[in-house]
Amino acid sequence: MAFDLAMFSDKLRRYMEQFQTSYAELSERTGIDENRLREFDKQQTTPTGDEILILADVFMCD
């Protein structure tokens, strides 16, 4: 099954709004480069498994 980048991007955006988190803040908390986070949001690149787990931990979700 292929990774659904659109769904991931949508979830990332919703969680950032819910937690009132900016790209800069999220970058500091996760260690993921701010530009890379923006690329996820724009569906320009696929996150690694580790990045997904880090983001899930920060947002306390699956």
C-alpha positions in Angstrom: 0.0 0.0 0.0 1.4 3.4 -1.0 1.9 6.2 1.5 -0.9 8.8 1.3 1.0 12.0 1.3 -2.1 14.2 1.0 -3.6 12.6 4.1 -0.4 13.0 6.1 -0.1 16.6 5.0 -3.7 17.3 6.1 -3.2 15.6 9.5 0.0 17.5 10.1 -1.7 20.8 9.3 -4.7 19.9 11.6 -2.4 18.9 14.5 -0.3 22.0 14.2 -3.5 24.1 14.3 -4.9 22.1 17.3 -1.7 22.4 19.2 -1.1 26.0 18.0 2.4 25.1 16.9 4.5 26.9 14.3 7.0 25.3 12.0 9.8 26.8 14.0 8.4 25.5 17.3 7.8 22.0 15.8 11.3 22.0 14.4 12.8 22.7 17.8 10.7 20.0 19.5 11.3 17.3 16.9 14.8 18.1 15.5 13.2 17.9 12.0 14.4 20.8 9.8 11.7 23.5 9.4 12.0 23.5 5.6 11.5 19.7 5.6 8.3 20.2 7.7 7.1 22.7 5.2 7.8 20.2 2.4 5.6 17.7 4.2 2.8 20.2 4.4 3.1 21.0 0.6 3.3 17.3 -0.2 6.7 17.7 -1.8 8.5 14.9 0.1 7.6 11.8 2.0 8.6 11.6 5.6 10.8 8.8 6.9 9.3 6.2 9.3 11.4 7.8 12.1 10.0 11.3 11.3 6.4 9.9 11.4 7.1 8.4 14.8 8.7 11.6 16.2 5.7 13.7 15.0 3.2 11.1 16.4 5.0 11.3 19.8 4.9 15.1 19.8 1.2 15.2 18.9 0.3 12.2 21.1 -1.4 10.3 18.3 -1.1 7.1 16.3 
